[in-house]
Amino acid sequence: MRTPLCLLALVAASCTYNPPPDVSLGGPSDRRYAVGQPIPIVFTEPVEAASLELAVWPNENTAYDGEGRRLPDVTPMLASCTVATSPCGEGADVVLTLDEARTGATLDVPPGAFGNPGRPLVMEIRGTLADADGRKLNVVRALPFQIIEPIVPIDDTIDEAGGETEVSTEPIVIHEGPHLYFSDIATPVGFSLAQQFFCDVQVDEATGQWIALLTDADPITGADKNTTDPAELFLDKGEQGFIFTAHGKLTRDDKGLVFKSEPFTLELTIVSITFALRDAVIQGRVTVDTETGLSSWDGQMSIESLYYKTPSLEKVYTEADGLEPAAFQIFELKPEQVPEGMPRVCDAAPCPAGIQQCNLVEGVAWPPANLCAE
């Protein structure tokens, strides 16, 4: 009988798998870096300088087709950057440096190098990444991030003369009503989780406080699972459907309105599989299309942890397991795109009978008095 090679090797050393290096972004857990803030890149072990190559692409949902493939007309913000070619990019202004221990790198991005602040971006690390023994990553690592400007709260305007804080009385004017929410979350479980919700948004124009009521939307038969076409989605208010709420604050910076939610949990059960996105936060910028006049809330969702349960597995995934932020978009619907019977924030009883679950904002009497006129 032949003795397994690994068993023979145990005389001198244990047979253990030595994986190739892996990579992640350091710094803020939501991967939102202030303009001018260096972006830290972290490796699981020392890497060879010549093996490190990265690119930066736009990461809006509109940059991808229904299967999650990048559209052919999308161009990179930074096509390629290595330690040897740094400074990189148009104008040779983006600087990539590797630290002395070769366990981390830094990407210095001048203001405006990747477009306007707040845009969802993704850094791609090439599969050439290798350690000192030549073990290569062999896959592209996609690391979502954003570059943002410091937010000036609406009620914290600084007086230029005396430096004192004054309360701004200028109201926030924003489009309210029916929108559609879409995100596609790449999970550490090994598949992406496409999410569509018909979303009603109401705002307190005096304070900037907002509440969104999101109702499960499922693709109709024959539609792509990642569709963002309201005509290809139906409102699910039945036993498999669910409703949840997000709420937060709108603030101003010198380019317009930005938003951030309070942490919320989204839990859903599909047949025998349960997902729970715990302590999720959505944040980004509100814009209005000059041609259509419709508003859009674009940004990034950060998730503290993902709970995943099947009949044979129960696990909580975190950033250490590869859980990354996801880009999302909430765009305003035209009247003819609004489904009949869509639950609204100002409904006295927005939770229909028979729905799987309906989670409203805790501690808020419904409908919210500050958002809904009598």
Secondary structure, 3 states (H helix, E strand, C coil): CCCCHHHHHCCCCCCCCCCCCCEEECCCCCCEEECCCCEEEEECCCECHHHCEEEEEECCHHHECCCCCECCCCCCCEEEEECCCCCECCCCCEEEEECCCCCEEEEECCCCCCCCCCCEEEEEECCCCEECCCCECCCCEEEEEEEECCCECCCCEECCCCCCEECCCCCCCCCCEEEEEEEEEECCCCCEEEEEEEEEEEECCCCCEEEEEEEEEEECCCCCCCCCCHHHEEECCCCCCEEEEEEEEEEEECCEEEEEECCEEEEEEECCEEEEEEEEEEEEEEEECCCCCCEEEEEEEEEEEEEEEECCEEEEECHHHCCCCEEEEEEECCHHHCCCCCCCCCCCCCCCCCCCEEECCCCCCCCCCCCCCC
